[in-house]
Amino acid sequence: MSDPADPSMAPRKGDRRPDLATNLRVAVLRLSRRLRTESTLEVSEAQHSVLSALFHLGPMTPGKLAEHDHVQRPSMTRTVASLEERGFVVRTGDETDKRRVVVDVTDKGRDLVMEIKRRRTAWLHKRLAGLTSDERQALSQAATILRRMVDE
């Protein structure tokens, strides 16, 4: 792995081109933003994040959901209440501690998570189809590298 202090990674004095880290950060953020806006018409991104967490990780307390999404508990309580009102989640008492509430995704919520994934993938497939074979290969290699970077 390269050293972030390596002078070859930083922009040179007088060079107005962004360095690799800046270019990559901007590209990833713009792609992420575009994917989010492409498919979450039914729920906000915060609501989708909660549904996705419950879908992938299973039932959780509102406190654990707040920790997972890095938000305050009152904010999570409002998000869960809104999702529950619309039938995407259900709150139940904890089996071991009846004082605690556990939130779980409903079938309607699962269906929405799957539909949003489908839409995001379809949007990306459409954009990838417009690239050359070499460009798709380069992106395939970049995706592998990015996953490794994130997992480290």
Helices and strands as residue ranges (DSSP letters): G 7-9, H 20-39, H 45-57, H 62-69, H 73-85, E 89-93, E 101-105, H 107-129, H 133-151
